[in-house]
Amino acid sequence: MQPGVRIVLLGLVALFQAPASMAGTASLSWDNDLFAARDQGYTNGLKVAVLTRSAERHQQCRFCLARKARDRLSVLPQVGGGDRQHALAFSLRQLMTTPENIEAERPDFDTSTPYMGYLNARAGLWSWNRHRITGYSLMIGIVGPESRAQESQKLVHEMTGSTQPRGWAYQLGTDVVGGVEVVHARRFFAAGDSGEREQDLSWFGSARAGNFMSNLRFGLAWRTGVHLPVNFVPDYTGISSSVGLPGALDVPGSGWTLFAGIQAEWIPWFYLEERAGPYNYDQRSLVGHAGGGVGWHTPGFQVTLTLRASSAQTRIRDRSLSFGNVALTWRF
């Protein structure tokens, strides 16, 4: 293994393990085409995320990283002051893309989605209250065999009895990628009383700059349910690897949630288009997304089931994408 890749891998492990001893919130999320029939290349994604205890609730913490990050980054918009809470989030995500025909030993480079594995680690600061959520994060990752996407897909397909992929010999080679992202969301409408039927509306947006993807997103989300969590941006939005954690378990009692939303995305740069090697992948610059699902929660646990859909990703094949997601969130 190349020295540079080894350093990045060690950094990913250290970054993810760093907050393990801090009380907070954890989440496990799984995307897969088993839940929908038109994945169009996005085959599988696994995400693990941890949110530390908020700086405001951990006043006796002598070495509280969340408080130090809040104070040093207070020059950023929506950080510090007011009634906001602040916490650090750490996440590790693996995803993969494959051609639609995974039985072929040699993919069609002119029309196929590339075989690609991607392993990404993220660290960021979240600031939130009942009406606003803001996050700033740094990302670093690896594209290629070191992502272990090939092994993950084969394992999942063995467990589910699905067709085994045969073309991973043609996956994209090793590359180190990274970037920065800012996310902001606001709840602009709320109705109902806690313990009874409630509903709210919010808007959200994000901007990401990096050598894996650069994009801008904007969308609207709607929720209804009983004892709605403080976090008004359900995880289905896909807007960030940890946007679903701040305030997710801040609820007065057990309840349920029904949610739906839409968003538009502009993608001026995408790795699969710019560095796909022999593959002829032509990413559309404007993409639309929609999602909806249901959730059940208590003050210390939450589970959600979501279906997501997107408009056609490439100009070569004018077909939409859809997949499902199961997410578990718990307090530790």
Secondary structure, 3 states (H helix, E strand, C coil): CCHHHHHHHHHHHHHHHHHHHCCEEEEEEEEEHHHCCCCCCEEEEEEEEEEECCHHHCCCCCCCHHHHHHHHCCCCCCCCCCCCEEEEEEEEEEEEECCCCCCCCCCCCCCCCCCEEEEEEEEEEEEECCCEEEEEEEEEEEECHHHCHHHHHHHHHHHHCCCCCCCHHHCCCCEEEEEEEEEEEEEEEEEECCCCEEEEEEEEEEEEEECCEEEEEEEEEEEEEECCCCCCCCHHHCCCCCCCCCCCCCCCCCEEEEEEEEEEEEEEEEHHHHCCCCCCCCECCEEEEEEEEEEEEECCEEEEEEEEEECCCECCCCCCEEEEEEEEEEEC
